[in-house]
């Protein structure tokens, strides 16, 4: 299984709602990522989990709360979002997580299909 | 100056044409060079990656890197309508194994 799956495919929520995005992979990867992609823009990294621990937070507002219950699952909890948070949210996974400088080796990231989020 | 520059297009070509997509980068520490293809409303999928100057070929696709000029290219031969997508170059620096720096993406349409 070389696939990253994401649910739901589409989500519409109000600014006062609480919702969650889910991501799953069964490739035995130990790093998982959340990206945000606005229309006609490249993906922007939000969070990286390595061995189920949050290792990178790219200064993301606290209304986005990631969670990694186990090595195969990654959630993104959403609360009090703004209309400008509407975007495609992409999950990715890779074999290893962020390494020490100087210990770099190629580390392909596999992307899921994304959840298209609309905040009203 | 942005770290990775990519002409967003759009680019429209007839079926069978040779397509050339290009990116330039500013940081000589960049070490791995990738091309992703992203269909509308889908996640990016890796097409090719390379780490050295020169050409790498895979079927109809050729990735070219010129580290001296900080220039990377993707060539698509015998383009097909199914190649219509956004193509994103992405680069990883030598000091990281996770931080993808993406270009803006080029929207390609291949017309039958």
Interface residues (C-beta under 8 A of the other chain):
Chain A: X4 X6 X31 X33 X40 X41 X42 X43 X45 X48 X56 X88 X90 X92 X94 X96 X97 X98 X99 X101 X102 X103 X104 X105 X106 X107 X108 X109 X110 X111 X112 X113 X114 X116
Chain B: X8 X31 X32 X36 X41 X42 X43 X44 X45 X46 X49 X51 X88 X90 X92 X94 X95 X96 X97 X98 X99 X100 X102 X103 X104 X105 X107
